[in-house]
């Protein structure tokens, strides 16, 4: 029989152990490794962390899973709104004999916690352009937890059995940068002659929410300006989660992880220049910069399936699909 309770000060080692166990896939890890210092600084130490938002499941006296929830930011990103909430993360010990049951019990506890504060809707992940849950940003190859992986079958099944529906499909891409050369086309050659690129390694945060949850990462922006007018027409941004990666991966206790160091967080093209190739050129030059500086060995992107143009761009530039996922949703109106 499973019992559930909220977070206590004695629980960080349990969370750490469950994270590590839940991420194993053979002898590889699905997400970034988690250390006690990272857990304390980037999860438990975020200013708006609420101990009551984490729930642990126990089989007798052994912790077998945990769930982490939070509320959505308000429109100005200066605080919270109780109108909606998020299930940020679920970890289940793979050695437990009924992973679906454990995930379902955790989802029930997390849902009840949010409902007691009168939320009207709950997301498992976050639908863009809403901000992703702030916790665990950087652990998805540098990216956000915008959904739950289809490869976590027990979690997907538990969401459906708990009355949640799949709201959107997501795709996780990866690109190895060692020796990578962006594809050259007639369009990219033309843009090289007509654009000036400006790189910025210290973009400022825009609001309180970003300052609390994202300011501890490194970023690189590149903006493309027309030489003829000085008008900015495209921009790409990369978040670097680990600026000093190990060359051949990281040995992290019982698991081995490759260096997952950065993610593409934003790419925008002025509407007048859609399908002109300027987006591919801008992104290609960003990747070329990362390769030249040997800053990262791999980059990821987490994309909504419905953004067809971006999916087509990444595939054309030889990014590899490594997983799919879903954002889950439940309304209480």
N, C-alpha and C positions, 0 to 999 in steps of 0.2 A: 504493500500500500504506500502511495506517495503522500507526503505532507509538503506544504508550501508555507514559506514565511518570507518577510521582507528582509532587506539587507541589514547586517550588523557590522560593527567595526572589526570583528574577527574574521570577516568573510573574504577579504582580498585574496588570500592564498587559494581559497576555493574557486573564486572566479578565474584566477590565473590557470589553475589546473584544468578547469572545464574548458576554457578557451583552447588550450593546447591540445587536449584530447579531441575536441569537436572538430578541429581543423585538419586532422590527419587524413590523408588520402594515400594509402600505401605508406611509403616513407617520405611523402611530400606534404607540404602544407598548402592549404587553399588560400589562406590569407597571411598577412604579415605576422611575424612572431610578436608575442606580447611579453614584456618584462614587468617586474613589479614597479620599476620607476616610471615606465610608460603608462601603466595602468593608473598609477597615482596622479601623474601630471596631466595626462590627456583624456582621462575619463572621470575618475573620482575627483580630480582637482579642478575641473571646469567650474566656474563660479556658480552656475545654476544647477549643478548636480543635486538631485534630491535622493537621499538614501531610500525613501519609500518607493522609488521608481524601479528598483531592482528586486526581483523575486527569485528565490532559489527553491528548487524541488529536491526533496530528500527521500531516499529509500532507506528506511530505518535511520541510521545516523550518517549515511554517506550522501554527499551532494551529487546529484546526477544531472542537474541542468539548471540554467538560469535564463531569465528574460529581463531585458532592459527597455523601459518605456520613457517617453518624454512628451512635453506639450509643444505645440507649434509656436513659432514667433508671431508677434502681432505684425500688422502691415508695415509699420515703420522700422521693424526689427530692433525696437528699443526695450522689448520685454516679451511677455508671453500672452497668449490667448488660450482660454479654456474651450474654445469652440472645436478644436480638433487636437488629436494627439497622434503619436507614432509609436509603433513597436520597432525599436532600433535594432535589436539583436536577440537571437535565441541560440543558446548553446546546449547541446545534449551529449552526455557521455555515450559514445558509441557502444560501450560494453553493457549498457543497460538493456534489459531484454525486451522492452517495449518502448522504442524511441518515439513512436507516434503518440502514445498515451502521455509520455512525459512532456512532449511539445504541446499537446492539447491542454494539459493541466497548467502549464506555464502561460499559454495564451489566455486561458480563462482568468488567471490571477492578474495578468497585466491589463486585460480588458476591464476587469472589475475595478482596478485601481483608477484607471482613466475615467470610467463611467461615474465613479463616486464623486468626481470633480466636474461632472456634467458635460463632458465632451459630447458633441453631436456626431462626430465621425472619427474613425481611427484608420490610419494607414499603416500597412506593413511595408515600411520604406517611405518614399515620398515621390510624388508626381511633379516633375518640373513644369513650370518655373518656380514652384514652391521650393524653399531651401530644404536640402536633405537633413535628416536628424544630425545634430552636431557631434554626437558620440560615435566613435569608431571611424571618423574621417581619417584617411591616411592608411588604414589597414587593408583597403581594397586596392592594392597596387597604387596607393596614393590617393585613391578616389573616395567617394562617399558611399554609404550604404543606401542606395536608391531602391533596393528591393531584396528579395531572397532568391537564392540560386535554385534552379530546377534540380540540380544535382543533390540538393538536400531534400530528398524525397519525403522523409518523415515530417519535415517542417511544412512543406507544401500541402501534404495530406492533412496535417493538423489544422492549418488555416481553413481549409475547405470544410472540414468536419466541425469547425467552430463557427460556421456561418459567414465567413469572409468570402469575398469573390475576388477573382483576378481582375484588377482594374487596368493594368497596362503590362506589356511585355518589355523586358530589357535585354540587352545584349552586352556581354563583356568581351572587349577586344584586347589583344596584346600585340606588341611589336618589339622584337629584339633590335637593339640599336647597334650592336657590334657589327661593323662593316656595312651598315645600312646606307644605301644611296637612294634618295627620293627619285621617283620616276621623272624623266624629262620629256616634256611634250612641247608642241609648238606654242601652246598657250603660256607655259611656264617660262619659256625663253623670251617671249614677248613681254611678259610682266617684269622680268628681270631688268629690262631696259627702261621701263617706264615707272618704276616704283622705287621709293626709298623706304627702307625698313628701319624702325626704331625699336631697340630692345630695352626693356625696363626690368631690372631684377628686384625691385622693391615696390611693387604695387601697394597702395594704401588700402586698408580695410574701409568699408563704406558705412558701417554702423556697429552698434554695440554687439549684436549677435555675432557678426563676423570677427570682431575683436576678441571675443571670449572663446570662440570655437576654432578659428582658423589662423590666428595671428602667429602661431608657433611654427608654421610651415614656411618654406621658401617658395617663391614664385618666379616665373619668367613670363613676361608679356612681350609679344611682338605685334607692332601695328604697321600696316602698309599704307604709305601716303603716295598719292599721285604726284609725280614730278611736275606736271603741268599746272596744277592748282594748289597743291599742298593739302588736298582733301584726304582724310583717312577713309579707306574703303574696306579694309578687312583687319581682323585682329584674332590672335590666338593666345591662349593662356595655358601654362603648364604648372602644376603644383608638384613640388619635390618633397617627398616625405622622408627620404633618407639621403642627405647630400653626400654621405661618405660610405657608399656601398662596399661590401666585400666583393672581390673580383670573381670568386667562384661560388658564391652562395654563402649561407650562414648555417653553421651547425648549432642548432638550438635545442639542446637536450635530446629528446627522443625523436626529433624531427629535423629535416633538412629543408631549408627554403632557399630559393634563388633570390637574387637582389631585385625586389619589386620597388622601384624607387620613385616613379613619377606617374602622373595621370594628366591627360588632356581634360581640362575643366571647362573650357569655353572656346568656341570658334564662331566668329560672326562675320558676315559679309553684307555690305550695303546692298539694299534691295535692287538698285540699278545694275549691280554687277553679279547677280546670281547666275550660275551656270557659265561664268566667264573663265573659270580656271583660277581666279585669284585666290580662292580659298585653299585650293591644293598647293598653290605656290607659297602662300604664307605659312601653311602648316609644314610644308616641305623644308622651308628655310629654318623654321623653329627646330625641326628634327636634325637638320644639318648642323645647327649650332650645338645641340646637345651631344651629337656624335663627336664634333671637333673638340669640345671641351672635356669630353669623357666624364660628364657629370653623372650620367645614369647609364645603366646597361639595358634597361627595359622600360617601356612606357605602356600604360593602359588607357582605355577609354570605356566609359559606361554610358550606353546610348539607348534612348527609347527606340523601340522597333519602328514606331510611326514616323520617325525623322528619316525618311527614305534617302534624302540627298546626302546626309552625313554618313549613313551606313554605306552608301555607294562609294563615297569618297574614301572612307577607311579601307574598304575592300580593294579599291583600285590602287591604293598605296601600299598594299600587301600586309595590312593588319590581319591578324588571325583571330577568329572567333574561338574563345576558350570556355565560355559558359553562357547560358541563358538564364533568365530569371523572371520574376513577376513582382509587381507591386500589388499588395492585397488591400482590401477596403471593406469597411463595415459601417453602415449608417444607422443612426438611432433616432432619426426623425419620425 
